[in-house]
Amino acid sequence: MTVFVDTSALYAVMDRDDVNRLAAKEAWTVPLHEQATLLTTNYVPMETTALPQHRIGVAAARGFREDAIPPLQVEWIAAEAHRAGTEAMLAAGRRRLSLVDCVSFQTMPRYGVRAAFRFDEHFGQQGFSTEPQAGIW
């Protein structure tokens, strides 16, 4: 099974003060133990590294790089995929819908991925199965 991993989930696993921390830590262990493929784009680790660096400190960003990135299969985004994500974001015209999410929505179908480990509502709005939620994995 392949699961797409979003910034909101990775950050929740890492930040002790995040409201989704417990659910994220619990959900994070399931695909790791089941040896699921954890797919993401290079935009997600970039965004996830910037958040703890700014909010928690450089040590947290280093910990993220050392602990969370190794199990991820990172798809590097080419210019065409970036352009498609940018066009989708601008066409949606929604302030809180990020370029990172729009690029993720473009990437998931190319890999046949229907499930996302995330805590923002945008993946569900796009019709993807979302975790944490019973029965996803």
Steps between C-alpha positions, in 0.01 A plus 500: 500500500613855425398799712572862416651692793419870545671778693213529749553140613880514510494820699245358745724197560788732585351787704406409859262796511309417180133420569526194275818362657355186664293398199796567270747293703255212519417514129869539400595165654242295307638540145856476631428163663306378198785608272268716292655730243489855636494724193544876502636773276819696564275799579369333818838445674603851395187649655519271803865592565421872486217477756694351794807709417286812536266387780712263713863543395775357285538190720140403418565547128809280531301236689237504226765446234660214691185321620210572265654532155677162473180289480350729233505436127546854368375586152694799366274747323591602147410831337187363330356364827585827675322695227191273522490539879534877472220517243275285722570720802428821310187353337365396842537859620506395866729675742572198722555244222877481462718435199650205691153342535412564135823337385421208732154464340667486158756241616278251684299379197818449297603239756152358549493624860158556657591533872669794669646532849405858573320735740374766261161462336610565142586137418151382597347784301691372196349152546801325656468263796655658804681373809477505790164338452395146575540254217747688281793271578 
